[in-house]
Amino acid sequence: AQSVTQLGSHVSVSEGALVLLRCNYSSSVPPYLFWYVQYPNQGLQLLLKYTTGATLVKGINGFEAEFKKSETSFHLTKPSAHMSDAAEYFCAVSDAYKLSFGAGTTVTVRA
Amino acid sequence: NAGVMQNPRHLVRRRGQEARLRCSPMKGHSHVYWYRQLPEEGLKFMVYLQKENIIDESGMPKERFSAEFPKEGPSILRIQQVVRGDSAAYFCASSPEQRETEQYFGPGTRLTVT
């Protein structure tokens, strides 16, 4: 079975600081990996995805993630946090069609 | 192109009543997935449907829960005889043909059982 583990349930950053959200995966086959963002009382929005090819993936809103097979990691970063980045972020791995999500990381941004 | 639509957005049911949650996929999408998000947890897969077929229901509780995606109309997630533990956010997602790895999510239905 495939699974992901998100390290840190809460992250607090200052506006303009680096955002780093950690995700490690477990998969018996080459994984498809995703990061989603959820704003309060809303659905999930896809930030970026890795399927095959380039290991550095760029997404929306200035986010990017790097697939590292040797470390089984898919960490999400953004160089400079904005107040609008305050939300909950979920890492997920796909088993053909079934997404398995991590428990989520809540990001707060301090002015 | 309208996104995935879910209704109602909020649903309150007393214990023992039935809850019916509806999901209209994005135009042109024929694959529908239901996920449940319990408080303080990530989303858990429940069921995957195509038109008139249940493909994988391995995440559905064995009793009281059922899902359908008819030839016409929205997908329905039905919960009979609700209990307090059913209180959660239920999300529907859809995907287009041949691109099952990318799922587009609706805004969710937040079910509260009193």
Chai-1 contact restraints between the chains, C-beta under 6 A:
chainA,res_idxA,chainB,res_idxB,connection_type,confidence,min_distance_angstrom,max_distance_angstrom,comment,restraint_id
A,Y32,B,T101,contact,1.0,0.0,6.0,A-B,restraint_1
A,Q42,B,P107,contact,1.0,0.0,6.0,A-B,restraint_2
A,G43,B,F105,contact,1.0,0.0,6.0,A-B,restraint_3
A,G43,B,G106,contact,1.0,0.0,6.0,A-B,restraint_4
A,G43,B,P107,contact,1.0,0.0,6.0,A-B,restraint_5
A,G43,B,G108,contact,1.0,0.0,6.0,A-B,restraint_6
A,L44,B,F105,contact,1.0,0.0,6.0,A-B,restraint_7
A,F90,B,G42,contact,1.0,0.0,6.0,A-B,restraint_8
A,S94,B,T101,contact,1.0,0.0,6.0,A-B,restraint_9
A,Y97,B,Y48,contact,1.0,0.0,6.0,A-B,restraint_10
A,Y97,B,E100,contact,1.0,0.0,6.0,A-B,restraint_11
A,K98,B,F45,contact,1.0,0.0,6.0,A-B,restraint_12
A,F101,B,G42,contact,1.0,0.0,6.0,A-B,restraint_13
A,F101,B,L43,contact,1.0,0.0,6.0,A-B,restraint_14
A,G102,B,G42,contact,1.0,0.0,6.0,A-B,restraint_15
A,A103,B,G42,contact,1.0,0.0,6.0,A-B,restraint_16
A,G104,B,G42,contact,1.0,0.0,6.0,A-B,restraint_17
